[in-house]
């Protein structure tokens, strides 16, 4: 099991997130966002400077579809 903290920032048209490890100094492990939620949503996930997921969806998109894409990366 990975001990981590998930931080969410929900706005009117995007959902941003960050995952921090519970190690000393709380190092950032992942960060990303689902943007353009009301149009053609796009999920981008980064680990450091590397993009590990960049998925564009055609509307409408369900929360389950976005979550599946985020955790498949």
C-alpha positions, 0 to 999 in steps of 0.5 A: 500500500502506498501512503499518500495525500490526495489534494483536490481543487474543484473549479467551475470548469476544471478539477486539479489534483496533486498526490504527495507521498507521506515521506519526509518533506511530502514529495510531490508524486503526481499532479494533473487536471481535468480541464474544459469539463463543460466542453471537450474535457482533457485529462493531463497527468504529470510525474515531475516534468514527464506527462504520463497521461494526456487524454481528450474526451468527446462530450458528454463524459461521465465521472467514471470514464474520467476516473478510469482514464486517470487510474489506468495511467 
